[in-house]
Amino acid sequence: MKIELKNIKYAAFASEETSCYTASLYVDGKKIGEVSNDGKGGCDLFRGDHVAYKEADTWCRQNLPKWSLPEFSDEEHETDLEHHCGSLLETWQYTKDYKRLIKIKVLFIFPDKPGVYEIKHRGQAERVVEKLQAQHPGIRILNTLPLDEAVALFRSA
């Protein structure tokens, strides 16, 4: 099952306890409704086809990895559709930030150091990439990776 958020509108200024957003929720290419959160710590709201929502929620619980907060407890929780929508929103935010940054910077990761490093490329991205690769063999340059892989590394660093 393919679950997507489209037409995302995110309001950072209104996000207090949770992310304040609205989005169209699609399942297998078909819009099933709108999902939103007011950013004040409550649950997501859904307007639309509740039967399709319940089917997608059941699929998420049965097929997506369980999660926990080890700093608080080892208890594992099922990934429900609301949690999955939060993860999709977070990925959208990281993707947006990543795309904005690579317009002006080369982002890279050293194999033996944590974190993502950056250098302004001033319109000379290829030249900066070549120089970095020559000076630091084994370096991973996010700008040269496929988008999904680069965003995953950017997100995890």
Phi, psi and chi 1 to 4 in degrees:
 res  aa     phi    psi   chi1   chi2   chi3   chi4
   1 MET       -  132.2 -178.6  173.5  -76.2      -
   2 LYS  -104.8  119.6 -176.2  175.9 -177.4 -179.3
   3 ILE  -114.8  128.4  -59.9  169.7      -      -
   4 GLU  -136.0  151.2  -58.9  171.9  -81.3      -
   5 LEU  -107.3  133.0  -66.1 -179.1      -      -
   6 LYS  -131.1  166.4  -64.1 -176.9  179.7 -178.4
   7 ASN    53.2   43.3  -52.0  -44.2      -      -
   8 ILE   -72.2  133.0  -62.5  169.4      -      -
   9 LYS  -124.5  116.1  -67.6  173.0 -174.5   66.9
  10 TYR  -115.0  135.2  172.7   70.5      -      -
  11 ALA  -120.2   91.8      -      -      -      -
  12 ALA   -59.7  -39.6      -      -      -      -
  13 PHE   -62.7  -26.3   72.2   91.4      -      -
  14 ALA   -99.2   -0.9      -      -      -      -
  15 SER   -84.5  111.2  -62.2      -      -      -
  16 GLU  -105.5  -77.5  -65.5  174.6   13.7      -
  17 GLU   -88.6  -32.0  -63.9  -70.4  -38.9      -
  18 THR  -132.7  173.2   52.0      -      -      -
  19 SER   -76.0  130.8  -66.0      -      -      -
  20 CYS   -90.2  116.7  179.9      -      -      -
  21 TYR  -159.2  164.7   78.4  103.6      -      -
  22 THR  -135.3  149.3   64.1      -      -      -
  23 ALA  -160.3  155.2      -      -      -      -
  24 SER   -84.1  134.5  -60.4      -      -      -
  25 LEU  -103.7  123.0 -179.8   60.0      -      -
  26 TYR  -116.0  139.5  -77.0   74.9      -      -
  27 VAL  -126.4  121.5  174.9      -      -      -
  28 ASP    51.1   43.4  -68.0  -28.6      -      -
  29 GLY    81.9   -2.1      -      -      -      -
  30 LYS  -112.4  130.2  179.8 -177.5  174.7 -161.3
  31 LYS   -70.0  125.8 -178.2  177.5  176.3 -178.8
  32 ILE  -108.4   -8.7   66.6  164.0      -      -
  33 GLY   157.9 -163.1      -      -      -      -
  34 GLU  -119.4  137.3  -60.7  -74.8  -33.8      -
  35 VAL  -118.4  143.6   63.3      -      -      -
  36 SER  -154.2  164.4   63.8      -      -      -
  37 ASN  -147.5  138.5 -167.4  -59.6      -      -
  38 ASP   -84.0   -3.0   65.8    5.2      -      -
  39 GLY    81.7    8.4      -      -      -      -
  40 LYS  -104.5   13.3  -61.1 -167.1 -177.0  -22.6
  41 GLY   105.7   -5.3      -      -      -      -
  42 GLY   -85.0  179.9      -      -      -      -
  43 CYS   -72.9  162.0  -64.3      -      -      -
  44 ASP   -66.6  151.1  -75.1   -3.7      -      -
  45 LEU  -107.2  147.1  -60.1  173.6      -      -
  46 PHE  -129.9  133.9  176.1   75.1      -      -
  47 ARG  -126.1  123.8  -69.7  173.2  -54.7  -74.3
  48 GLY   150.0 -146.8      -      -      -      -
  49 ASP   -78.9   99.0 -177.8  -15.4      -      -
  50 HIS   -70.4  -25.9  -73.3  -83.3      -      -
  51 VAL   -67.2  -46.4  172.4      -      -      -
  52 ALA   -64.3  -37.4      -      -      -      -
  53 TYR   -62.3  -46.1 -176.5   93.9      -      -
  54 LYS   -63.2  -39.6 -178.2   67.2  176.3  160.8
  55 GLU   -63.7  -43.2  -71.3  171.7    1.0      -
  56 ALA   -66.7  -37.9      -      -      -      -
  57 ASP   -63.4  -44.4 -176.1   60.9      -      -
  58 THR   -62.4  -43.6  -60.9      -      -      -
  59 TRP   -60.6  -44.8 -177.6   89.3      -      -
  60 CYS   -58.4  -47.6  -71.6      -      -      -
  61 ARG   -61.7  -34.0  -69.4  171.8 -172.1  -88.5
  62 GLN   -87.2  -22.9  -66.8  174.1  -10.8      -
  63 ASN  -119.3  -22.2  -66.2  -77.3      -      -
  64 LEU   -90.3  151.3  -63.1  178.0      -      -
  65 PRO   -62.0  147.1   -9.8   16.8      -      -
  66 LYS   -72.5  161.0  -66.3 -174.8 -178.1 -141.3
  67 TRP  -134.8  160.3   60.0  -85.1      -      -
  68 SER  -149.2  169.0   64.7      -      -      -
  69 LEU  -118.6   85.7  -62.7  170.7      -      -
  70 PRO   -59.2  -24.2    1.8   -3.9      -      -
  71 GLU   -70.1  -16.6   59.6  -88.7   17.0      -
  72 PHE  -112.5  -38.1  -60.3  108.5      -      -
  73 SER  -166.4  155.5  163.8      -      -      -
  74 ASP   -88.1   -0.6  -70.2  -25.8      -      -
  75 GLU   -61.0  131.1 -177.4 -178.6   -5.2      -
  76 GLU   -96.0  146.4  -72.5 -169.2  -28.2      -
  77 HIS  -123.8  146.8  -54.8  -84.9      -      -
  78 GLU   -69.1  147.6  -69.0  179.3  -25.1      -
  79 THR   -88.3  105.2  -60.7      -      -      -
  80 ASP   -87.4  176.7   61.3    8.4      -      -
  81 LEU   -64.0  -37.0 -177.0   54.4      -      -
  82 GLU   -62.7  -44.6  180.0  178.1    6.7      -
  83 HIS   -63.6  -40.7 -172.1   84.9      -      -
  84 HIS   -64.7  -39.9 -173.7   54.8      -      -
  85 CYS   -61.8  -38.9  -74.7      -      -      -
  86 GLY   -62.0  -39.9      -      -      -      -
  87 SER   -67.2  -40.6  178.9      -      -      -
  88 LEU   -63.6  -39.7  -67.7  171.3      -      -
  89 LEU   -63.8  -43.0  177.7   66.2      -      -
  90 GLU   -63.2  -42.5 -169.3  173.5  -85.5      -
  91 THR   -62.0  -41.0  -61.8      -      -      -
  92 TRP   -59.7  -42.7  173.1   83.2      -      -
  93 GLN   -64.6  -45.5  -69.9  168.9  -49.5      -
  94 TYR   -63.2  -39.4  -85.1  104.2      -      -
  95 THR   -63.8  -44.1  -58.8      -      -      -
  96 LYS   -60.9  -46.4 -173.3  176.3  171.9 -177.2
  97 ASP   -63.4  -43.8  -69.7  -15.3      -      -
  98 TYR   -60.2  -48.9  169.9   77.8      -      -
  99 LYS   -61.1  -37.4  -74.0  178.9  174.3 -179.9
 100 ARG   -66.0  -43.1  178.6 -178.0   46.0   80.4
 101 LEU   -67.9  -41.2  -79.0  172.7      -      -
 102 ILE   -71.1  -10.3   63.9  169.6      -      -
 103 LYS   -67.8  -27.0  -72.1  179.1 -177.9  177.9
 104 ILE  -123.8   -9.0   58.2  171.6      -      -
 105 LYS  -137.7  155.0  -62.9  177.5  180.0 -179.8
 106 VAL   -99.1  126.3  172.4      -      -      -
 107 LEU  -106.1  136.4  -55.1  175.0      -      -
 108 PHE  -148.9  161.1   55.2   97.4      -      -
 109 ILE  -129.0  130.7  -61.8  172.3      -      -
 110 PHE   -82.3  143.6  -71.2  106.4      -      -
 111 PRO   -67.0  -22.5   18.1  -25.0      -      -
 112 ASP  -115.1   11.9   56.5  -15.5      -      -
 113 LYS  -132.7  141.7  -64.1  179.7 -173.3  175.4
 114 PRO   -76.9  156.7   26.9  -32.1      -      -
 115 GLY    98.2  165.3      -      -      -      -
 116 VAL  -105.8  131.3  173.5      -      -      -
 117 TYR  -106.6  159.4  -63.4   81.7      -      -
 118 GLU  -145.1  150.0   56.4 -172.0   48.7      -
 119 ILE  -138.3  132.1  -66.3  178.3      -      -
 120 LYS   -65.3  136.0  -75.2 -172.7  179.4  179.7
 121 HIS  -102.8  -11.1   60.2   63.2      -      -
 122 ARG    46.5   44.9  -65.2  179.0  175.2   83.3
 123 GLY    78.8    3.8      -      -      -      -
 124 GLN  -117.8   46.8  -58.1  -73.6  -39.5      -
 125 ALA   -56.6  -45.7      -      -      -      -
 126 GLU   -62.1  -39.8  -72.4  109.5   20.9      -
 127 ARG   -64.6  -43.1  178.4 -178.4 -106.2  172.9
 128 VAL   -64.6  -41.9  172.2      -      -      -
 129 VAL   -60.5  -48.1  166.9      -      -      -
 130 GLU   -59.6  -43.3  -72.2  173.0    9.3      -
 131 LYS   -65.1  -43.7 -167.8  170.7 -174.7  176.7
 132 LEU   -62.5  -43.9  -78.2  169.0      -      -
 133 GLN   -64.6  -36.4  -71.8  173.4  -32.0      -
 134 ALA   -69.8  -39.4      -      -      -      -
 135 GLN   -80.3  -27.5  -69.3  176.1  -16.8      -
 136 HIS  -134.7   79.5  -55.4  -75.9      -      -
 137 PRO   -57.5  140.6  -18.7   28.3      -      -
 138 GLY    90.8   -5.8      -      -      -      -
 139 ILE   -68.2  146.3 -162.6  170.7      -      -
 140 ARG  -107.0  117.3  -64.4 -161.7   69.1 -169.7
 141 ILE   -99.5  113.4  -61.4  177.5      -      -
 142 LEU   -63.2  -35.4  -57.6 -174.5      -      -
 143 ASN   -58.4  -24.0  -56.1   52.6      -      -
 144 THR   -96.3   -3.2   64.9      -      -      -
 145 LEU   -92.8  159.6  -61.1  175.3      -      -
 146 PRO   -58.7  147.5  -22.5   31.1      -      -
 147 LEU   -52.2  -50.1 -179.7   62.6      -      -
 148 ASP   -60.1  -42.8  -70.4  -13.9      -      -
 149 GLU   -66.9  -43.6 -176.0  179.0  -10.1      -
 150 ALA   -63.4  -44.3      -      -      -      -
 151 VAL   -66.1  -38.1  170.5      -      -      -
 152 ALA   -61.9  -43.0      -      -      -      -
 153 LEU   -68.5  -41.1  -69.6  168.5      -      -
 154 PHE   -60.3  -41.8  179.6   68.1      -      -
 155 ARG   -69.3  -38.1 -178.4  179.1 -177.1  172.2
 156 SER   -84.3  -12.6   67.3      -      -      -
 157 ALA   -84.1      -      -      -      -      -
